[in-house]
Amino acid sequence: MMERQSARLRWLTNGALAILMGTAAAGVLAGEPLNQRQLSEPDVVAQWLRDNPEGVDKKGAAFSFNEGLKYKSKKYWSAAAKSFGESAIRNPTPQVLTEYVAANLRMLGEIRARNGNTSLGVERDMDYALMQYQTVMAADNVLGALSAHDKTRVEADIACLTDYARTRLAPAGCQPFELYGMQP
């Protein structure tokens, strides 16, 4: 009898440990904020939202989002991106993630323009933007928060960035390129 209870306890302990290790390996812990790198991992964000549907530190997330909006209105893209990113690690809603990727693209475009409109880094920046927009859709698949219009816009952004990733030719009418300051 004691042996059976001991075996059952070991089995339950090992099962719990395996679950914790799997969650930690994915980098997602319920109740903990994401990190900036994870915002480019659609599957990680989707799982985190399933585990934390209300986000964590809602007060901090709301404060950072509002700060991002203030910086955005002043076109301080670096500060806006940082604030939206701080909000997104606490509550990665599709709206926050969309603001985050747009501010990042504007900031990176300003850097590119300051450096003489060089084409260096464009591929990397657009590949990064593609992952960010895919994260927006992953978040929306969990939360269903985007309007039909906004969802169509994000899908169009993903389509044109996917086309760019395949051809390395900037497609006309691609909003991410416009945010970046490049209009093919």
ZIJODA-V779536 format. One record per backbone hydrogen bond with DSSP energy under -0.5 kcal/mol. NH is the residue of the N-H (numbers start at 0). CO is the residue of the C=O. If there is no record, write none. Layout:
NH/CO ; NH/CO
This chain:
4/0 ; 5/1 ; 6/2 ; 7/3 ; 8/4 ; 9/5 ; 10/6 ; 11/7 ; 12/8 ; 13/9 ; 14/10 ; 15/11 ; 16/12 ; 17/13 ; 18/14 ; 19/15 ; 20/16 ; 21/17 ; 22/18 ; 23/19 ; 24/20 ; 25/21 ; 26/22 ; 26/23 ; 27/22 ; 28/26 ; 31/28 ; 33/88 ; 37/34 ; 38/34 ; 38/35 ; 39/36 ; 40/37 ; 41/39 ; 44/40 ; 45/41 ; 46/42 ; 47/43 ; 48/44 ; 49/45 ; 50/46 ; 51/47 ; 54/51 ; 55/89 ; 60/56 ; 61/57 ; 62/58 ; 63/59 ; 64/60 ; 65/61 ; 66/62 ; 67/63 ; 68/64 ; 69/65 ; 70/66 ; 71/67 ; 72/68 ; 73/69 ; 74/71 ; 75/70 ; 76/74 ; 79/75 ; 80/76 ; 81/77 ; 82/78 ; 83/79 ; 84/80 ; 85/81 ; 86/82 ; 87/83 ; 88/84 ; 89/85 ; 89/86 ; 90/86 ; 92/90 ; 96/92 ; 97/93 ; 98/94 ; 99/95 ; 100/96 ; 101/97 ; 102/98 ; 103/99 ; 104/100 ; 105/101 ; 106/102 ; 107/103 ; 108/104 ; 109/105 ; 110/106 ; 111/107 ; 112/108 ; 113/109 ; 114/110 ; 115/112 ; 116/111 ; 117/111 ; 121/118 ; 124/120 ; 125/121 ; 126/122 ; 127/123 ; 128/124 ; 129/125 ; 130/126 ; 131/127 ; 132/128 ; 133/129 ; 134/130 ; 135/131 ; 136/132 ; 137/133 ; 138/134 ; 139/135 ; 140/136 ; 141/137 ; 142/138 ; 143/139 ; 150/146 ; 151/147 ; 152/148 ; 153/149 ; 154/150 ; 155/151 ; 156/152 ; 157/153 ; 158/154 ; 159/155 ; 160/156 ; 161/157 ; 162/158 ; 163/159 ; 164/160 ; 165/161 ; 166/162 ; 167/163 ; 173/170 ; 174/172 ; 176/173 ; 177/173 ; 178/174 ; 179/175 ; 180/176 ; 180/177 ; 181/176 ; 182/180 ; 183/181
